[in-house]
């Protein structure tokens, strides 16, 4: 009808997954039929085993043979459907893999464009100039730190001979002071308490100038 009147069908075409599901449903219905045939064959087998040879037994055998032929046909049809389902499953997996590959490729293309835009904005000459300026600043900072850490009073190096001479001079000065102290010549007279007749006892408290001495009371 659609071809006669020139109209297009709006029904969506079945996908591979829909086709696979349809085949699986058909295989399921064939399994039901096979289960029923196997049950009937089992019943015929039991009856034939108990019967004696004769027309009745032969008739049951013919029915059993008919069911056996049907089972083989159904099994062959089931094998075909399962093969079709497997092939379509493989095709579906291949399609999914291709779609995933295309998604990956498109993502890589987009990332490549963004990287080109980003790196295109970078000026290598400006970057090198910036690095040179930073190195100059670091060198000036190091020079400033060295200048601030310079000590002007301490010589850079002192030899061992200078150190020995200095220590020897200090030793001679200490020996001279000890000799002067033992002979009494080196100690000034105002430091010698025994030779100072006017020295006051150590336990006597000093008299303050702003305090008047107490007058002794005259006895009446």
C-alpha positions, 0 to 999 in steps of 0.5 A: 500500500505504501508503494502504491500511494508513494508514502514512506513507512515511519516504523523504525528499522530493527537494530541488530540487538532487536534482531538478536532478541527476536532470534533468541525468542524463537530459539526459546520456543524451539526448546519448548517443542524439543522438551515436549517431543523428548517427553513423548519419546520417553513415554513411547520408549517405556510402552514399547519396552513392555509390549510384545511384538505385534501390530500395536508395537509397530504402530508405536514405533512409527509414531516414535520415528515420526517424533524423532524426525521432527526433533531432528528438524527442530534441532537443525533449525535451532542450530541455524538460528543460534549461528545467526544469533552468534553472527549478529552478536559478532557484528554488533560487537564489531559495530560497538568497537567501531563506534568507540574507536570513532569516539576516541578519534574524534576526542583526539582530534578535538584535543589536538586542535585545542593543543595547537591553539594553546601552543600557538599563543606561546611566544618562545622569544618572550619566554626566553627573554623572561628567563634571562631577566629572571637570571639577571635578578637572581645574580643581582640578589646574590651580589647584594647578599654577598655585599651585606654579609661582608665583615670589615673588621675581621681579616680574611685569613690569620696565619699560624705564626701570627697566632703563636706570636699573639699567644706568646705575648699574652703569656708573657703579659700574664707572667709579668702581672703575677710577678708584680702581684707577688712582690706587692709593687703592682698593687696600689696603696689605696687597695691595701687595707692593712696599710691604710690607717684611716680605713674604716671597719668593713662592718661600719655603715656609711654616714649619709651627709643629709642626716645629722648625727644624734646629740647625746642627751645631757644627764640632768 
